[in-house]
Each structure stands twice: as structure tokens, then as C-alpha cells.
Amino acid sequence: MDGYTATRMLRNNPATQNIPIIALTASAMVEDQKECLAAGMNAHLAKPVRMEQLYERMAQCLSATVPLASTFGVSVKPAAPEVSTLPKLPGIDPTVGLALLGGESVLFLSMLKQFRDTEGKNFLPRYRQASQKNDWEVCTRLAHSLKGVSQALGMFDLAETAVALQAAAKAQDAEACVRVFLELERRLQKVLEGLASLDEVLAAQQKAPQRTPFVEVTPKLVELAALLKDRDTAANDTAALLTPQFSGTPHQKAWRSIIAAIDRYDYKTAFHELADLRADIKPDAE
């Protein structure tokens, strides 16, 4: 069941017909916004989603008098990112990641470190292994996951090749996969070389652990739960961006277990473990 069908069913049920629904899609095309409107959604946001945009839409949709589709096309001025304190990062446009995180440079650098130590470290060997087995489904999933994370972190050249690799793997075009993979490997290595000294940079900038309060992370956890329930591989991207929020917290062990399940595409287990985690998190937890 896709989002359009689910929305129509909710609108046809008297018990749920007035529930606010916000579309989170990969497309910003006017035609897609119209399709969301026709299905009965209240608002539309194109990925990557900036938190201030999401909060703005939620506030509008939760107001008592919000009319259907009143939030379509509403522009929200993004927070001005602070890039002056960041080191030079080859292959990365920091303004994108900073805008997504409200300009918090330490959190952005933490996410880059997380990328370096997980997705960046594991992608090449995992893809090679799947490719040797001609496992096109896994190849496609891996490329899709890398695409989403690299786009969100401002690695546009890397994301571009990940898009091409995903398309080639989906088409089971072995020759194209080899060609694109070599270029992707070059671009990924360029990014990773720039992130090699990130630990020292973080140590210098991070005077104290800085995390978004869990109450502000809740919308992303809700989004992740929905993606896991739908077995949507975008869950890998969303989870990767959330990981720094749990570092050094009482929930770190539980979150690592969720990440492990997501990494092996065991979305059912991850969904149930995430439900338990959300139940344990207190609204005012830091």
C-alpha cells in the first residue's frame, strides 16, 4: 500500500478523516504536489526535509482551522548555516547538511564521522560482495541507501554516481555497473580522505556533547517507524542521520541494535525494537 492509497482510506473513514497528513516525497514537482492534494493530504515536503520546514508544516496542520492543502506551496526561509568554523571538506557542500540541522556545526560533523565509520567504510566491500553474487536487489538497495545519505550530507557528486549505480543495478546492466562503480569508488575515496582527520576537528570544536533534545527528534522517529513498517529502504538514510542523537545516552545500546537490524534489512525486527525505544524515551530526556 502506498501513501496515496493509505490517505484515501483514512479520508473515507469517519474516525480518521480529519487527521492531518503531510506528504514526504523525493519529488518537488508541481504534478506530485497536485497528486498529494487530490489524495487528501494537507501538506507536502520534498526530501531532504529541513527540520524548520517540518515544524512549520506540523504547526499549520495542527491548528484548529487548517483547511485542506492550505500548506501546499508555502515557502519557509531556511536557517542561515554557519560554515566559517568548518574545515575544508572535499566533495561536500556543508550548507546543505547545516541547513537540515539548523546550523549546528558540531552535530553536522558528528554525522559526517558517523558516515565515514559506517556507510562510507562498508559500502564498497558490501557492494562488491553482492555484485560477485549477481544479487541485483542488494546492489540496488545499497546504492539507494548511499544516495539518500550522501544527498542529505551535501555530497552531491557522490550522490550523482549513486543514482546512476542504482539505475544500472536495477536494470541488471553489469557492464554499466562496473563502469559507474569505478567512478563512485573514486568520488567516495575523495570524500573519505577529507574526513580522515575529523576526530581531531570534533575534539577541538566539541566543548561538551551537543544533542537535540529527544522531544525534537520525535518527528524523525515517527517517520522512521513508518518507513520500517512499509519496508522502505529510505529507513537506512533516516536512521543513519539519527545515530549521533543517541551517542552517549542511556538509549545507545538499544539504538545500536536497531541500526544492526536495519543494516541487514530486517525491518520487522527494527520496527518492533524502535517501538520499545520510543516507549522508553521520556519527553524531557537529554
Number of C-alpha atoms within 10 A of each C-alpha: 6 7 16 17 12 12 22 15 14 17 18 12 10 8 9 12 15 14 14 19 23 21 18 18 17 13 14 14 10 11 10 16 22 15 12 24 19 14 17 25 25 25 25 25 22 15 14 19 16 21 19 17 18 19 13 14 22 18 11 18 22 12 10 7 8 14 12 16 20 14 20 19 13 13 9 12 8 14 16 11 18 15 15 8 9 15 14 13 16 14 19 21 17 23 17 20 27 25 23 21 20 18 20 18 24 23 23 23 25 21 21 24 20 18 22 20 14 13 20 19 15 13 18 15 10 14 20 14 14 16 18 9 11 14 14 21 14 19 25 22 20 25 24 22 24 23 24 24 26 24 22 23 25 18 24 17 17 25 25 14 22 27 19 19 27 24 17 23 26 17 13 17 13 14 11 15 20 16 12 18 21 12 14 21 15 11 18 24 15 16 21 21 14 16 21 13 12 19 12 10 15 17 11 9 13 15 9 8 10 14 17 16 13 18 13 13 15 14 15 16 19 14 15 23 22 14 18 24 15 17 16 14 19 19 25 26 20 20 21 20 20 18 17 22 22 18 16 11 13 12 15 15 13 14 22 14 15 21 22 13 17 22 20 10 19 15 24 15 15 25 22 15 19 22 13 12 15 17 9 10 15 10 13 9 11 15
